[in-house]
Amino acid sequence: MGIFDDVAGKVRGMAGGGDAGLMQGIIDMLTDRQSGGLGGIIQAFNQKGLGHIISSWIDTGPNLPVTPNQLHEVLGPERVQQLANKAGLSTDETVTKLTRYLPDAVDQATPDGKVPEGGLVGKGLDFLKSRFS
């Protein structure tokens, strides 16, 4: 099994309990070229002074926690609402679940402890996206 199959399996496992819509939203967000995808999320964390948090998700060590309020601030109300609509959840429930799922999704998208260069992360996340479509 290739690395992308492994990552897809792990992401699928994270989506247990009826949260597949939210996981699909996360994958869409990480692959959205218009908003910058994973790079755009990293930039948003850095701009809000939370770069150390997302860096821990990318690194191979333990993931630092993030609060619902921090995620709401980084992602913005429009993106949170889009994710909530896709998942069929309230915005509060969405950001609460994102505190668990988003760090793991970023961690799985950066398996070597760094953001792959040359569009590899995009290709990997596109593959994941195709597995949830």
TORZAPA-814047 format. One record per residue (C-alpha): x, y, z; residue in three letters. Coordinates in steps of 0.1 Angstrom, whole numbers, plus 5000, padded with zeros to 4 digits. Last residue first. Layout:
XYZALA...
END
This chain:
484051204968SER485951084999PHE488750884980ARG489051164954SER489751414982LYS492551194995LEU494151184961PHE493851564958ASP495451574993LEU498451384980GLY498751584948LYS498451904968GLY501051784993VAL503351694963LEU502952034948GLY506652084942GLY507552094979GLU506351865007PRO505452045039VAL507751915065LYS507651645093GLY507951355069ASP504251265071PRO502951615061THR499351545050ALA498951315080GLN499951585105ASP497751835088VAL494751595090ALA495651515127ASP495751885137PRO492551945118LEU490551655133TYR490651715171ARG490352095173THR488152075142LEU485551885163LYS485152195186THR485152425156VAL482252225140THR480252195171GLU480252565176ASP479452635139THR476452395142SER476752075123LEU475551935089GLY479151865079ALA479052065047LYS477152345064ASN479552345093ALA482552365070LEU481052655051GLN480152825083GLN483752785096VAL485052925063ARG482753235066GLU483553295103PRO487253305099GLY489753025097LEU492353165121VAL489853335145GLU487453035146HIS490452805151LEU491753005180GLN488253025196ASN487852645192PRO491152595210THR494352445195VAL496452175211PRO500052115203LEU500751815182ASN503451575194PRO506651535175GLY507151475137THR506751835128ASP503751945107ILE501351955136TRP503952125158SER504352395131SER500552455132ILE500852545169ILE504052745166HIS502552955138GLY499853085162LEU500553455160GLY497453525139LYS499453585108GLN501353255113ASN498153065116PHE496753225084ALA500053145066GLN499852785076ILE496252765064ILE497252925031GLY500052675026GLY497552395033LEU495252515005GLY496152864991GLY492653004992SER492052944954GLN494052624954ARG491652464978ASP493452134988THR493552185025LEU490052325026MET488652045005ASP490351795028ILE488851965058ILE485351975042GLY485651605034GLN486551535071MET483551735081LEU481251545059GLY482751215071ALA481951305107ASP479351025112GLY481050845140GLY484350765123GLY486151035103ALA489550975119MET489550625104GLY489050775069ARG491951015075VAL494150715085LYS493050515055GLY493650805032ALA497150855047VAL497950495041ASP496650495006ASP498650815000PHE501850645013ILE501450344990GLY500050005000MET
END
